[in-house]
């Protein structure tokens, strides 16, 4: 695994933490970490970033070792995301129409 790939894995972990569903929890978690120790928020950020980078690197290495075809994996992952979106859209439209009766 190259340093560039590790850097991108780290960046992906940082961006994942800043997703809209996690963002409101950050002040609570950082406040709790700061209450425990002066360097708590720094340790928390490093731990989360390093764990995402490590997991990304291990999974990428595992995929490479197993010979997973990257193009096929992208198509499969895209199909899963589209299916999940369709399920969520269906669920959302069903609950909206059910409430209007």
C-alpha positions, 0 to 999 in steps of 0.5 A: 500500500502506497503512502498516497493510498494511505493518505486517501484512506485517512481523508476518506475516514475524516470525510466520513465522520463529517457526514450529515448524520454524524455532524450533530453528534460531534460537539457532544462527543468532543465535549465529553472527550474534553471533559475527560482530558485536556488532549481528549479531542485530539486523541479522539480525532487521531483515533477515529482517523487512524481507525478508518485509515487502517480499516480501509488499508486492510480491506483494500489489501484483502481485495487485492489479495483475493483478486477482486475485479475493481470494475465489477466491484464498482458496478456491484457497489453502485447497484447496491446503492441504487437499490438502497435508494429505491427502498428508501424512496419507496418507504418515504413515499409510502409513509407520506401517503399513509399520513395524508389519508 
